[in-house]
Amino acid sequence: MKIAEVSQKFDLSVDTLRYYERVGLIEPVKRNSGGIREYSEDDLHRVEFIKCMRSAGLSIEVLIEYVRLLDQGDGTVEARKQILEEQRALLLDRMKQLQETLNLLDHKISVYAECGVKKK
């Protein structure tokens, strides 16, 4: 799959995909005889994982460390697990904060509804 197709599939810019490759989040993508990147299934799985982790709030730096450990093999399983557990805890905290914000918004909306303010 060419970079434009990957960009569209994952809703990431071409520049972002190139950046991920440049910083080592994605292994150098093989190129065809014309120099065009040809993403393999493994490359696509990596892009999908990175996008998921970024949407969960992981920083590029944390992802680079995780991928570095991943590329070192099975001896780093515990370190990778620890990274994921730490990030999970941070995500849960963020979700709690978002839920509190949502609760406040719901409360304010119901107060306004009781006051007779109509939605537009």
N, C-alpha and C positions, 0 to 999 in steps of 0.2 A: 504494500500500500504506500502510495506517495505521500509526502509531507502535507500537501494540501488536503488530501482525503483524511489523514489522521487529525489534522487541525479541525476539520469540519465534524468528524465523528465525535471528538472529545470536547468540542467547543473551546479549544485553546488556540492562541495565535501561533502562526508559524515561527515567529520570533521566540515565543515561550518554549516551543519544542526544541528549537536550536539551542536556547539557553540551557534547558535541561540536559541536553547532550554535552554542551560545553563544560558544565560544572560537574559532570559525571553521574547525574541521576539516571541517565540512559546511557548505555554503552554506545560507542560510536556506531551509528546506523550504517549498514552496508549500502554501498552505492552501485548503481548499474553502470554500464559502460559509458553512459553519457554523463556520469557524475551525479545523477539524481538519487536522492535517498530512497531506499526501498525498505520500509518497516516490516519486520517479521512479526509473527504471532507473539513471540517472546517480548519484542519491543512494545507491542500494543498492550500486553498485560502489564508491563512496567509502567507505561504511560497511564493506564487506567488506575493502577495502584497509587501512583504519585498524585494524580488528580484527586482521588478519594482522600488521601492523607492531607493534602493541601486544604481541601474543603472542610476537613475536621480541625484545621487550625495548626497543623504542624508547620514549622518554619522550614525554609530551604536548608538551613544549617543542620537541623535535626535529621531531615531526610537524607542529606549527604552523608552524615555519620551512619545512619541506618543502612543505606545502600553500600557504604564502604564495608561495614560489618557483614552484610549479606554476601558480598562478593568474596569475602574471606572464607566462607564455608561454614560447615556445621559446628566448628569450634566456637562460634560466636553466638550461638542460639540464645544463651542466657542473657547476654548483653542486649541482643535485639529484643528479647522479651521484656527486659527492664525498660527499654526506651518506649515500647508500646504501652506498657503499664503506666508509666509516667504520663504519657500523652493522653491515655484514657482518663486518668484522674483529672487532668487539666480540662479535658472536654466535658466531663461530668460537671465540673465546677461551672464552666461556661454555660452549660445547659440549665443548670440551676438558676444562674443569674438571668438567663433569658426567660425562664419560666416565671420568675419573680416580676420581671418587666411586663410580660404578657398579662399576668394577674392584675398588675396595677392598671394597665390599659383597659382591661375588661371592666374593672371596677369604675374607672372614670367614665367609660362609655355607658355603663348602667346608671350611674348618677345622672348623667346628662339626659338619658332616656326618661328617667323619672321626673326630671325638671320640665319635660315637654319639648326639649330641643329635638328637632326632627333631623334625621339623616338626609343628606342631599344625594 
